[in-house]
Amino acid sequence: RHGGGTHDGLHARTSASPRRNAARANDDEDIYQKRTRSFASAYQSRGETMPAAGPSIQISPPTEDEELSEKANLPEAYEAWLSVRRFISNYQAHVFWLCLYHLVVLCIFAERAYYYSVEREHRGLRRIAGYGITVTRGAASAMMFTYSTLLLTMCRNFITR
């Protein structure tokens, strides 16, 4: 209704005229009535009666002014932090496995870099090439691990058949 993407339409509503806001409220009410009628017809088609609405609490959505005042009270950095926290809480498992994977890759790089900079010191490679060999060998080991895990995901169909 407000366009594509995940934005909540707040910016689209701030510049709207009061007449457009009233029309939008009427549209929302019409949608509610259409949904109620469609639920009633679904119950009737099954030969059932729609359950009577018991005592319910009507919670009205915040008005535009309330939304703007709530939005205006938060600094942008804090809003960004809240969105990051919300993303992490929604995708906890994904974030965990991604962090674990990157930690393993970092450990592989560090192990190889340590091996070529300290344990192979007697060969004199570091004196000749500086830390270039250390970095390239560490990066190559990390890339070998990364590509091997990539191949595992590509061969998944062969393993599960």
Secondary structure, DSSP 8 states (H G I E B T S, - for coil): ---SSS--SHHHHHT--HHHHHHHHHHHHHHHHHHHHHHHHHHHHTT-------S--------HHHHHHHHHHS-HHHHHHHHHHHHHHHTHHHHHHHHHHHHHHHHHHHHHHHIIIIITGGGTHHHHHTTHHHHHHHHHHHHHHHHHHHHHHHTHHHHH-
